[in-house]
Amino acid sequence: MVFTHIPASLFLLTVTVAPTFPAAAALLLVREGLVEMDVPTRTSYVMAVVQDDERPFASGVTHLVRMTGWAMAPAIAGLAAGSAGSLAVPLWIGAGMKITYDVLL
C-alpha cells in the first residue's frame, strides 16, 4: 500500500502547482492509477483472514467505511476551501493525511 499511496499523494500535491489544466488533469489521472492499486490485494487479504460465513459482513463493513469517507469528503473539502480562500488547501490536507496514514502504517 505504501509504495503506491505515497507517490499518489505526492502527485496530488503537485496538482496545486500545475501550470495548466491539461497538466493538472494528467497528474490527477496518474494519481488515480496509483491510489487504487491496493484495493484488490486488501480485499483478498480480508477475505482470506475471515471465516467463510463472515465474508459478506466483512466485505460490507470494509466497503461501507470507505464509501462513508468518500461521501463526507466533498463537504469537508468545500468548508476547508471556503474558510481558507484557496482551492489548494483541501488537496494539501488530503495528501498530508494520506501520507501520515501510510507512514504510520
Phi and psi restraints in degrees (range 20) as a CNS / XPLOR table:
assign (resid 1 and name C) (resid 2 and name N)
       (resid 2 and name CA) (resid 2 and name C) 1.0 -63.9 20.0 2
assign (resid 2 and name N) (resid 2 and name CA)
       (resid 2 and name C) (resid 3 and name N) 1.0 -35.2 20.0 2
assign (resid 2 and name C) (resid 3 and name N)
       (resid 3 and name CA) (resid 3 and name C) 1.0 -71.1 20.0 2
assign (resid 3 and name N) (resid 3 and name CA)
       (resid 3 and name C) (resid 4 and name N) 1.0 -17.9 20.0 2
assign (resid 3 and name C) (resid 4 and name N)
       (resid 4 and name CA) (resid 4 and name C) 1.0 -106.3 20.0 2
assign (resid 4 and name N) (resid 4 and name CA)
       (resid 4 and name C) (resid 5 and name N) 1.0 -32.3 20.0 2
assign (resid 4 and name C) (resid 5 and name N)
       (resid 5 and name CA) (resid 5 and name C) 1.0 -70.9 20.0 2
assign (resid 5 and name N) (resid 5 and name CA)
       (resid 5 and name C) (resid 6 and name N) 1.0 -43.2 20.0 2
assign (resid 5 and name C) (resid 6 and name N)
       (resid 6 and name CA) (resid 6 and name C) 1.0 -65.3 20.0 2
assign (resid 6 and name N) (resid 6 and name CA)
       (resid 6 and name C) (resid 7 and name N) 1.0 -47.0 20.0 2
assign (resid 6 and name C) (resid 7 and name N)
       (resid 7 and name CA) (resid 7 and name C) 1.0 -60.6 20.0 2
assign (resid 7 and name N) (resid 7 and name CA)
       (resid 7 and name C) (resid 8 and name N) 1.0 -37.2 20.0 2
assign (resid 7 and name C) (resid 8 and name N)
       (resid 8 and name CA) (resid 8 and name C) 1.0 -62.0 20.0 2
assign (resid 8 and name N) (resid 8 and name CA)
       (resid 8 and name C) (resid 9 and name N) 1.0 -40.7 20.0 2
assign (resid 8 and name C) (resid 9 and name N)
       (resid 9 and name CA) (resid 9 and name C) 1.0 -67.7 20.0 2
assign (resid 9 and name N) (resid 9 and name CA)
       (resid 9 and name C) (resid 10 and name N) 1.0 -36.7 20.0 2
assign (resid 9 and name C) (resid 10 and name N)
       (resid 10 and name CA) (resid 10 and name C) 1.0 -66.2 20.0 2
assign (resid 10 and name N) (resid 10 and name CA)
       (resid 10 and name C) (resid 11 and name N) 1.0 -37.7 20.0 2
assign (resid 10 and name C) (resid 11 and name N)
       (resid 11 and name CA) (resid 11 and name C) 1.0 -63.5 20.0 2
assign (resid 11 and name N) (resid 11 and name CA)
       (resid 11 and name C) (resid 12 and name N) 1.0 -36.8 20.0 2
assign (resid 11 and name C) (resid 12 and name N)
       (resid 12 and name CA) (resid 12 and name C) 1.0 -63.8 20.0 2
assign (resid 12 and name N) (resid 12 and name CA)
       (resid 12 and name C) (resid 13 and name N) 1.0 -40.0 20.0 2
assign (resid 12 and name C) (resid 13 and name N)
       (resid 13 and name CA) (resid 13 and name C) 1.0 -64.0 20.0 2
assign (resid 13 and name N) (resid 13 and name CA)
       (resid 13 and name C) (resid 14 and name N) 1.0 -37.5 20.0 2
assign (resid 13 and name C) (resid 14 and name N)
       (resid 14 and name CA) (resid 14 and name C) 1.0 -73.1 20.0 2
assign (resid 14 and name N) (resid 14 and name CA)
       (resid 14 and name C) (resid 15 and name N) 1.0 -17.8 20.0 2
assign (resid 14 and name C) (resid 15 and name N)
       (resid 15 and name CA) (resid 15 and name C) 1.0 -60.0 20.0 2
assign (resid 15 and name N) (resid 15 and name CA)
       (resid 15 and name C) (resid 16 and name N) 1.0 -34.8 20.0 2
assign (resid 15 and name C) (resid 16 and name N)
       (resid 16 and name CA) (resid 16 and name C) 1.0 -69.1 20.0 2
assign (resid 16 and name N) (resid 16 and name CA)
       (resid 16 and name C) (resid 17 and name N) 1.0 -16.9 20.0 2
assign (resid 16 and name C) (resid 17 and name N)
       (resid 17 and name CA) (resid 17 and name C) 1.0 -115.5 20.0 2
assign (resid 17 and name N) (resid 17 and name CA)
       (resid 17 and name C) (resid 18 and name N) 1.0 11.5 20.0 2
assign (resid 17 and name C) (resid 18 and name N)
       (resid 18 and name CA) (resid 18 and name C) 1.0 -64.6 20.0 2
assign (resid 18 and name N) (resid 18 and name CA)
       (resid 18 and name C) (resid 19 and name N) 1.0 135.4 20.0 2
assign (resid 18 and name C) (resid 19 and name N)
       (resid 19 and name CA) (resid 19 and name C) 1.0 -75.5 20.0 2
assign (resid 19 and name N) (resid 19 and name CA)
       (resid 19 and name C) (resid 20 and name N) 1.0 -24.9 20.0 2
assign (resid 19 and name C) (resid 20 and name N)
       (resid 20 and name CA) (resid 20 and name C) 1.0 -137.2 20.0 2
assign (resid 20 and name N) (resid 20 and name CA)
       (resid 20 and name C) (resid 21 and name N) 1.0 164.2 20.0 2
assign (resid 20 and name C) (resid 21 and name N)
       (resid 21 and name CA) (resid 21 and name C) 1.0 -62.4 20.0 2
assign (resid 21 and name N) (resid 21 and name CA)
       (resid 21 and name C) (resid 22 and name N) 1.0 -45.0 20.0 2
assign (resid 21 and name C) (resid 22 and name N)
       (resid 22 and name CA) (resid 22 and name C) 1.0 -59.2 20.0 2
assign (resid 22 and name N) (resid 22 and name CA)
       (resid 22 and name C) (resid 23 and name N) 1.0 -36.7 20.0 2
assign (resid 22 and name C) (resid 23 and name N)
       (resid 23 and name CA) (resid 23 and name C) 1.0 -66.3 20.0 2
assign (resid 23 and name N) (resid 23 and name CA)
       (resid 23 and name C) (resid 24 and name N) 1.0 -42.7 20.0 2
assign (resid 23 and name C) (resid 24 and name N)
       (resid 24 and name CA) (resid 24 and name C) 1.0 -64.2 20.0 2
assign (resid 24 and name N) (resid 24 and name CA)
       (resid 24 and name C) (resid 25 and name N) 1.0 -41.9 20.0 2
assign (resid 24 and name C) (resid 25 and name N)
       (resid 25 and name CA) (resid 25 and name C) 1.0 -63.8 20.0 2
assign (resid 25 and name N) (resid 25 and name CA)
       (resid 25 and name C) (resid 26 and name N) 1.0 -41.0 20.0 2
assign (resid 25 and name C) (resid 26 and name N)
       (resid 26 and name CA) (resid 26 and name C) 1.0 -63.6 20.0 2
assign (resid 26 and name N) (resid 26 and name CA)
       (resid 26 and name C) (resid 27 and name N) 1.0 -41.6 20.0 2
assign (resid 26 and name C) (resid 27 and name N)
       (resid 27 and name CA) (resid 27 and name C) 1.0 -63.4 20.0 2
assign (resid 27 and name N) (resid 27 and name CA)
       (resid 27 and name C) (resid 28 and name N) 1.0 -40.0 20.0 2
assign (resid 27 and name C) (resid 28 and name N)
       (resid 28 and name CA) (resid 28 and name C) 1.0 -67.3 20.0 2
assign (resid 28 and name N) (resid 28 and name CA)
       (resid 28 and name C) (resid 29 and name N) 1.0 -36.9 20.0 2
assign (resid 28 and name C) (resid 29 and name N)
       (resid 29 and name CA) (resid 29 and name C) 1.0 -66.6 20.0 2
assign (resid 29 and name N) (resid 29 and name CA)
       (resid 29 and name C) (resid 30 and name N) 1.0 -40.3 20.0 2
assign (resid 29 and name C) (resid 30 and name N)
       (resid 30 and name CA) (resid 30 and name C) 1.0 -64.7 20.0 2
assign (resid 30 and name N) (resid 30 and name CA)
       (resid 30 and name C) (resid 31 and name N) 1.0 -41.6 20.0 2
assign (resid 30 and name C) (resid 31 and name N)
       (resid 31 and name CA) (resid 31 and name C) 1.0 -60.1 20.0 2
assign (resid 31 and name N) (resid 31 and name CA)
       (resid 31 and name C) (resid 32 and name N) 1.0 -47.0 20.0 2
assign (resid 31 and name C) (resid 32 and name N)
       (resid 32 and name CA) (resid 32 and name C) 1.0 -63.0 20.0 2
assign (resid 32 and name N) (resid 32 and name CA)
       (resid 32 and name C) (resid 33 and name N) 1.0 -32.4 20.0 2
assign (resid 32 and name C) (resid 33 and name N)
       (resid 33 and name CA) (resid 33 and name C) 1.0 -66.6 20.0 2
assign (resid 33 and name N) (resid 33 and name CA)
       (resid 33 and name C) (resid 34 and name N) 1.0 -29.0 20.0 2
assign (resid 33 and name C) (resid 34 and name N)
       (resid 34 and name CA) (resid 34 and name C) 1.0 -91.3 20.0 2
assign (resid 34 and name N) (resid 34 and name CA)
       (resid 34 and name C) (resid 35 and name N) 1.0 -36.7 20.0 2
assign (resid 34 and name C) (resid 35 and name N)
       (resid 35 and name CA) (resid 35 and name C) 1.0 -69.3 20.0 2
assign (resid 35 and name N) (resid 35 and name CA)
       (resid 35 and name C) (resid 36 and name N) 1.0 -26.0 20.0 2
assign (resid 35 and name C) (resid 36 and name N)
       (resid 36 and name CA) (resid 36 and name C) 1.0 -100.6 20.0 2
assign (resid 36 and name N) (resid 36 and name CA)
       (resid 36 and name C) (resid 37 and name N) 1.0 6.9 20.0 2
assign (resid 36 and name C) (resid 37 and name N)
       (resid 37 and name CA) (resid 37 and name C) 1.0 -66.5 20.0 2
assign (resid 37 and name N) (resid 37 and name CA)
       (resid 37 and name C) (resid 38 and name N) 1.0 -23.1 20.0 2
assign (resid 37 and name C) (resid 38 and name N)
       (resid 38 and name CA) (resid 38 and name C) 1.0 -87.2 20.0 2
assign (resid 38 and name N) (resid 38 and name CA)
       (resid 38 and name C) (resid 39 and name N) 1.0 -11.2 20.0 2
assign (resid 38 and name C) (resid 39 and name N)
       (resid 39 and name CA) (resid 39 and name C) 1.0 -60.4 20.0 2
assign (resid 39 and name N) (resid 39 and name CA)
       (resid 39 and name C) (resid 40 and name N) 1.0 -49.6 20.0 2
assign (resid 39 and name C) (resid 40 and name N)
       (resid 40 and name CA) (resid 40 and name C) 1.0 -61.1 20.0 2
assign (resid 40 and name N) (resid 40 and name CA)
       (resid 40 and name C) (resid 41 and name N) 1.0 -39.0 20.0 2
assign (resid 40 and name C) (resid 41 and name N)
       (resid 41 and name CA) (resid 41 and name C) 1.0 -66.4 20.0 2
assign (resid 41 and name N) (resid 41 and name CA)
       (resid 41 and name C) (resid 42 and name N) 1.0 -44.5 20.0 2
assign (resid 41 and name C) (resid 42 and name N)
       (resid 42 and name CA) (resid 42 and name C) 1.0 -65.1 20.0 2
assign (resid 42 and name N) (resid 42 and name CA)
       (resid 42 and name C) (resid 43 and name N) 1.0 -42.2 20.0 2
assign (resid 42 and name C) (resid 43 and name N)
       (resid 43 and name CA) (resid 43 and name C) 1.0 -62.9 20.0 2
assign (resid 43 and name N) (resid 43 and name CA)
       (resid 43 and name C) (resid 44 and name N) 1.0 -43.5 20.0 2
assign (resid 43 and name C) (resid 44 and name N)
       (resid 44 and name CA) (resid 44 and name C) 1.0 -61.9 20.0 2
assign (resid 44 and name N) (resid 44 and name CA)
       (resid 44 and name C) (resid 45 and name N) 1.0 -41.0 20.0 2
assign (resid 44 and name C) (resid 45 and name N)
       (resid 45 and name CA) (resid 45 and name C) 1.0 -63.9 20.0 2
assign (resid 45 and name N) (resid 45 and name CA)
       (resid 45 and name C) (resid 46 and name N) 1.0 -46.1 20.0 2
assign (resid 45 and name C) (resid 46 and name N)
       (resid 46 and name CA) (resid 46 and name C) 1.0 -60.3 20.0 2
assign (resid 46 and name N) (resid 46 and name CA)
       (resid 46 and name C) (resid 47 and name N) 1.0 -43.0 20.0 2
assign (resid 46 and name C) (resid 47 and name N)
       (resid 47 and name CA) (resid 47 and name C) 1.0 -66.8 20.0 2
assign (resid 47 and name N) (resid 47 and name CA)
       (resid 47 and name C) (resid 48 and name N) 1.0 -27.7 20.0 2
assign (resid 47 and name C) (resid 48 and name N)
       (resid 48 and name CA) (resid 48 and name C) 1.0 -78.2 20.0 2
assign (resid 48 and name N) (resid 48 and name CA)
       (resid 48 and name C) (resid 49 and name N) 1.0 -29.2 20.0 2
assign (resid 48 and name C) (resid 49 and name N)
       (resid 49 and name CA) (resid 49 and name C) 1.0 -93.6 20.0 2
assign (resid 49 and name N) (resid 49 and name CA)
       (resid 49 and name C) (resid 50 and name N) 1.0 -10.2 20.0 2
assign (resid 49 and name C) (resid 50 and name N)
       (resid 50 and name CA) (resid 50 and name C) 1.0 -104.1 20.0 2
assign (resid 50 and name N) (resid 50 and name CA)
       (resid 50 and name C) (resid 51 and name N) 1.0 157.9 20.0 2
assign (resid 50 and name C) (resid 51 and name N)
       (resid 51 and name CA) (resid 51 and name C) 1.0 -70.8 20.0 2
assign (resid 51 and name N) (resid 51 and name CA)
       (resid 51 and name C) (resid 52 and name N) 1.0 156.2 20.0 2
assign (resid 51 and name C) (resid 52 and name N)
       (resid 52 and name CA) (resid 52 and name C) 1.0 -53.5 20.0 2
assign (resid 52 and name N) (resid 52 and name CA)
       (resid 52 and name C) (resid 53 and name N) 1.0 -42.7 20.0 2
assign (resid 52 and name C) (resid 53 and name N)
       (resid 53 and name CA) (resid 53 and name C) 1.0 -74.8 20.0 2
assign (resid 53 and name N) (resid 53 and name CA)
       (resid 53 and name C) (resid 54 and name N) 1.0 -13.5 20.0 2
assign (resid 53 and name C) (resid 54 and name N)
       (resid 54 and name CA) (resid 54 and name C) 1.0 -98.7 20.0 2
assign (resid 54 and name N) (resid 54 and name CA)
       (resid 54 and name C) (resid 55 and name N) 1.0 -4.8 20.0 2
assign (resid 54 and name C) (resid 55 and name N)
       (resid 55 and name CA) (resid 55 and name C) 1.0 -61.3 20.0 2
assign (resid 55 and name N) (resid 55 and name CA)
       (resid 55 and name C) (resid 56 and name N) 1.0 -45.6 20.0 2
assign (resid 55 and name C) (resid 56 and name N)
       (resid 56 and name CA) (resid 56 and name C) 1.0 -60.0 20.0 2
assign (resid 56 and name N) (resid 56 and name CA)
       (resid 56 and name C) (resid 57 and name N) 1.0 -41.4 20.0 2
assign (resid 56 and name C) (resid 57 and name N)
       (resid 57 and name CA) (resid 57 and name C) 1.0 -65.3 20.0 2
assign (resid 57 and name N) (resid 57 and name CA)
       (resid 57 and name C) (resid 58 and name N) 1.0 -45.6 20.0 2
assign (resid 57 and name C) (resid 58 and name N)
       (resid 58 and name CA) (resid 58 and name C) 1.0 -62.7 20.0 2
assign (resid 58 and name N) (resid 58 and name CA)
       (resid 58 and name C) (resid 59 and name N) 1.0 -42.1 20.0 2
assign (resid 58 and name C) (resid 59 and name N)
       (resid 59 and name CA) (resid 59 and name C) 1.0 -64.0 20.0 2
assign (resid 59 and name N) (resid 59 and name CA)
       (resid 59 and name C) (resid 60 and name N) 1.0 -41.8 20.0 2
assign (resid 59 and name C) (resid 60 and name N)
       (resid 60 and name CA) (resid 60 and name C) 1.0 -64.2 20.0 2
assign (resid 60 and name N) (resid 60 and name CA)
       (resid 60 and name C) (resid 61 and name N) 1.0 -44.0 20.0 2
assign (resid 60 and name C) (resid 61 and name N)
       (resid 61 and name CA) (resid 61 and name C) 1.0 -65.0 20.0 2
assign (resid 61 and name N) (resid 61 and name CA)
       (resid 61 and name C) (resid 62 and name N) 1.0 -44.5 20.0 2
assign (resid 61 and name C) (resid 62 and name N)
       (resid 62 and name CA) (resid 62 and name C) 1.0 -60.3 20.0 2
assign (resid 62 and name N) (resid 62 and name CA)
       (resid 62 and name C) (resid 63 and name N) 1.0 -45.2 20.0 2
assign (resid 62 and name C) (resid 63 and name N)
       (resid 63 and name CA) (resid 63 and name C) 1.0 -68.0 20.0 2
assign (resid 63 and name N) (resid 63 and name CA)
       (resid 63 and name C) (resid 64 and name N) 1.0 -40.4 20.0 2
assign (resid 63 and name C) (resid 64 and name N)
       (resid 64 and name CA) (resid 64 and name C) 1.0 -62.4 20.0 2
assign (resid 64 and name N) (resid 64 and name CA)
       (resid 64 and name C) (resid 65 and name N) 1.0 -41.6 20.0 2
assign (resid 64 and name C) (resid 65 and name N)
       (resid 65 and name CA) (resid 65 and name C) 1.0 -63.7 20.0 2
assign (resid 65 and name N) (resid 65 and name CA)
       (resid 65 and name C) (resid 66 and name N) 1.0 -43.8 20.0 2
assign (resid 65 and name C) (resid 66 and name N)
       (resid 66 and name CA) (resid 66 and name C) 1.0 -63.2 20.0 2
assign (resid 66 and name N) (resid 66 and name CA)
       (resid 66 and name C) (resid 67 and name N) 1.0 -44.6 20.0 2
assign (resid 66 and name C) (resid 67 and name N)
       (resid 67 and name CA) (resid 67 and name C) 1.0 -68.2 20.0 2
assign (resid 67 and name N) (resid 67 and name CA)
       (resid 67 and name C) (resid 68 and name N) 1.0 -33.6 20.0 2
assign (resid 67 and name C) (resid 68 and name N)
       (resid 68 and name CA) (resid 68 and name C) 1.0 -63.4 20.0 2
assign (resid 68 and name N) (resid 68 and name CA)
       (resid 68 and name C) (resid 69 and name N) 1.0 -43.1 20.0 2
assign (resid 68 and name C) (resid 69 and name N)
       (resid 69 and name CA) (resid 69 and name C) 1.0 -62.7 20.0 2
assign (resid 69 and name N) (resid 69 and name CA)
       (resid 69 and name C) (resid 70 and name N) 1.0 -42.9 20.0 2
assign (resid 69 and name C) (resid 70 and name N)
       (resid 70 and name CA) (resid 70 and name C) 1.0 -65.9 20.0 2
assign (resid 70 and name N) (resid 70 and name CA)
       (resid 70 and name C) (resid 71 and name N) 1.0 -34.1 20.0 2
assign (resid 70 and name C) (resid 71 and name N)
       (resid 71 and name CA) (resid 71 and name C) 1.0 -72.8 20.0 2
assign (resid 71 and name N) (resid 71 and name CA)
       (resid 71 and name C) (resid 72 and name N) 1.0 -35.8 20.0 2
assign (resid 71 and name C) (resid 72 and name N)
       (resid 72 and name CA) (resid 72 and name C) 1.0 -83.7 20.0 2
assign (resid 72 and name N) (resid 72 and name CA)
       (resid 72 and name C) (resid 73 and name N) 1.0 -25.1 20.0 2
assign (resid 72 and name C) (resid 73 and name N)
       (resid 73 and name CA) (resid 73 and name C) 1.0 -57.4 20.0 2
assign (resid 73 and name N) (resid 73 and name CA)
       (resid 73 and name C) (resid 74 and name N) 1.0 -44.7 20.0 2
assign (resid 73 and name C) (resid 74 and name N)
       (resid 74 and name CA) (resid 74 and name C) 1.0 -61.0 20.0 2
assign (resid 74 and name N) (resid 74 and name CA)
       (resid 74 and name C) (resid 75 and name N) 1.0 -39.1 20.0 2
assign (resid 74 and name C) (resid 75 and name N)
       (resid 75 and name CA) (resid 75 and name C) 1.0 -66.1 20.0 2
assign (resid 75 and name N) (resid 75 and name CA)
       (resid 75 and name C) (resid 76 and name N) 1.0 -43.3 20.0 2
assign (resid 75 and name C) (resid 76 and name N)
       (resid 76 and name CA) (resid 76 and name C) 1.0 -66.5 20.0 2
assign (resid 76 and name N) (resid 76 and name CA)
       (resid 76 and name C) (resid 77 and name N) 1.0 -40.4 20.0 2
assign (resid 76 and name C) (resid 77 and name N)
       (resid 77 and name CA) (resid 77 and name C) 1.0 -64.1 20.0 2
assign (resid 77 and name N) (resid 77 and name CA)
       (resid 77 and name C) (resid 78 and name N) 1.0 -40.1 20.0 2
assign (resid 77 and name C) (resid 78 and name N)
       (resid 78 and name CA) (resid 78 and name C) 1.0 -62.4 20.0 2
assign (resid 78 and name N) (resid 78 and name CA)
       (resid 78 and name C) (resid 79 and name N) 1.0 -42.4 20.0 2
assign (resid 78 and name C) (resid 79 and name N)
       (resid 79 and name CA) (resid 79 and name C) 1.0 -63.9 20.0 2
assign (resid 79 and name N) (resid 79 and name CA)
       (resid 79 and name C) (resid 80 and name N) 1.0 -42.8 20.0 2
assign (resid 79 and name C) (resid 80 and name N)
       (resid 80 and name CA) (resid 80 and name C) 1.0 -64.9 20.0 2
assign (resid 80 and name N) (resid 80 and name CA)
       (resid 80 and name C) (resid 81 and name N) 1.0 -43.7 20.0 2
assign (resid 80 and name C) (resid 81 and name N)
       (resid 81 and name CA) (resid 81 and name C) 1.0 -66.8 20.0 2
assign (resid 81 and name N) (resid 81 and name CA)
       (resid 81 and name C) (resid 82 and name N) 1.0 -39.5 20.0 2
assign (resid 81 and name C) (resid 82 and name N)
       (resid 82 and name CA) (resid 82 and name C) 1.0 -67.7 20.0 2
assign (resid 82 and name N) (resid 82 and name CA)
       (resid 82 and name C) (resid 83 and name N) 1.0 -42.3 20.0 2
assign (resid 82 and name C) (resid 83 and name N)
       (resid 83 and name CA) (resid 83 and name C) 1.0 -74.8 20.0 2
assign (resid 83 and name N) (resid 83 and name CA)
       (resid 83 and name C) (resid 84 and name N) 1.0 -29.7 20.0 2
assign (resid 83 and name C) (resid 84 and name N)
       (resid 84 and name CA) (resid 84 and name C) 1.0 -88.7 20.0 2
assign (resid 84 and name N) (resid 84 and name CA)
       (resid 84 and name C) (resid 85 and name N) 1.0 -19.7 20.0 2
assign (resid 84 and name C) (resid 85 and name N)
       (resid 85 and name CA) (resid 85 and name C) 1.0 76.8 20.0 2
assign (resid 85 and name N) (resid 85 and name CA)
       (resid 85 and name C) (resid 86 and name N) 1.0 17.4 20.0 2
assign (resid 85 and name C) (resid 86 and name N)
       (resid 86 and name CA) (resid 86 and name C) 1.0 -142.5 20.0 2
assign (resid 86 and name N) (resid 86 and name CA)
       (resid 86 and name C) (resid 87 and name N) 1.0 133.4 20.0 2
assign (resid 86 and name C) (resid 87 and name N)
       (resid 87 and name CA) (resid 87 and name C) 1.0 -73.8 20.0 2
assign (resid 87 and name N) (resid 87 and name CA)
       (resid 87 and name C) (resid 88 and name N) 1.0 -14.0 20.0 2
assign (resid 87 and name C) (resid 88 and name N)
       (resid 88 and name CA) (resid 88 and name C) 1.0 -78.0 20.0 2
assign (resid 88 and name N) (resid 88 and name CA)
       (resid 88 and name C) (resid 89 and name N) 1.0 -24.9 20.0 2
assign (resid 88 and name C) (resid 89 and name N)
       (resid 89 and name CA) (resid 89 and name C) 1.0 -58.0 20.0 2
assign (resid 89 and name N) (resid 89 and name CA)
       (resid 89 and name C) (resid 90 and name N) 1.0 -47.2 20.0 2
assign (resid 89 and name C) (resid 90 and name N)
       (resid 90 and name CA) (resid 90 and name C) 1.0 -61.7 20.0 2
assign (resid 90 and name N) (resid 90 and name CA)
       (resid 90 and name C) (resid 91 and name N) 1.0 -33.8 20.0 2
assign (resid 90 and name C) (resid 91 and name N)
       (resid 91 and name CA) (resid 91 and name C) 1.0 -67.9 20.0 2
assign (resid 91 and name N) (resid 91 and name CA)
       (resid 91 and name C) (resid 92 and name N) 1.0 -40.5 20.0 2
assign (resid 91 and name C) (resid 92 and name N)
       (resid 92 and name CA) (resid 92 and name C) 1.0 -64.3 20.0 2
assign (resid 92 and name N) (resid 92 and name CA)
       (resid 92 and name C) (resid 93 and name N) 1.0 -44.1 20.0 2
assign (resid 92 and name C) (resid 93 and name N)
       (resid 93 and name CA) (resid 93 and name C) 1.0 -64.0 20.0 2
assign (resid 93 and name N) (resid 93 and name CA)
       (resid 93 and name C) (resid 94 and name N) 1.0 -46.7 20.0 2
assign (resid 93 and name C) (resid 94 and name N)
       (resid 94 and name CA) (resid 94 and name C) 1.0 -61.1 20.0 2
assign (resid 94 and name N) (resid 94 and name CA)
       (resid 94 and name C) (resid 95 and name N) 1.0 -45.5 20.0 2
assign (resid 94 and name C) (resid 95 and name N)
       (resid 95 and name CA) (resid 95 and name C) 1.0 -65.4 20.0 2
assign (resid 95 and name N) (resid 95 and name CA)
       (resid 95 and name C) (resid 96 and name N) 1.0 -40.5 20.0 2
assign (resid 95 and name C) (resid 96 and name N)
       (resid 96 and name CA) (resid 96 and name C) 1.0 -63.5 20.0 2
assign (resid 96 and name N) (resid 96 and name CA)
       (resid 96 and name C) (resid 97 and name N) 1.0 -41.0 20.0 2
assign (resid 96 and name C) (resid 97 and name N)
       (resid 97 and name CA) (resid 97 and name C) 1.0 -65.7 20.0 2
assign (resid 97 and name N) (resid 97 and name CA)
       (resid 97 and name C) (resid 98 and name N) 1.0 -41.0 20.0 2
assign (resid 97 and name C) (resid 98 and name N)
       (resid 98 and name CA) (resid 98 and name C) 1.0 -68.9 20.0 2
assign (resid 98 and name N) (resid 98 and name CA)
       (resid 98 and name C) (resid 99 and name N) 1.0 -41.1 20.0 2
assign (resid 98 and name C) (resid 99 and name N)
       (resid 99 and name CA) (resid 99 and name C) 1.0 -64.7 20.0 2
assign (resid 99 and name N) (resid 99 and name CA)
       (resid 99 and name C) (resid 100 and name N) 1.0 -42.5 20.0 2
assign (resid 99 and name C) (resid 100 and name N)
       (resid 100 and name CA) (resid 100 and name C) 1.0 -60.8 20.0 2
assign (resid 100 and name N) (resid 100 and name CA)
       (resid 100 and name C) (resid 101 and name N) 1.0 -44.0 20.0 2
assign (resid 100 and name C) (resid 101 and name N)
       (resid 101 and name CA) (resid 101 and name C) 1.0 -59.1 20.0 2
assign (resid 101 and name N) (resid 101 and name CA)
       (resid 101 and name C) (resid 102 and name N) 1.0 -45.9 20.0 2
assign (resid 101 and name C) (resid 102 and name N)
       (resid 102 and name CA) (resid 102 and name C) 1.0 -66.7 20.0 2
assign (resid 102 and name N) (resid 102 and name CA)
       (resid 102 and name C) (resid 103 and name N) 1.0 -39.3 20.0 2
assign (resid 102 and name C) (resid 103 and name N)
       (resid 103 and name CA) (resid 103 and name C) 1.0 -66.3 20.0 2
assign (resid 103 and name N) (resid 103 and name CA)
       (resid 103 and name C) (resid 104 and name N) 1.0 -41.0 20.0 2
assign (resid 103 and name C) (resid 104 and name N)
       (resid 104 and name CA) (resid 104 and name C) 1.0 -68.4 20.0 2
assign (resid 104 and name N) (resid 104 and name CA)
       (resid 104 and name C) (resid 105 and name N) 1.0 -31.4 20.0 2
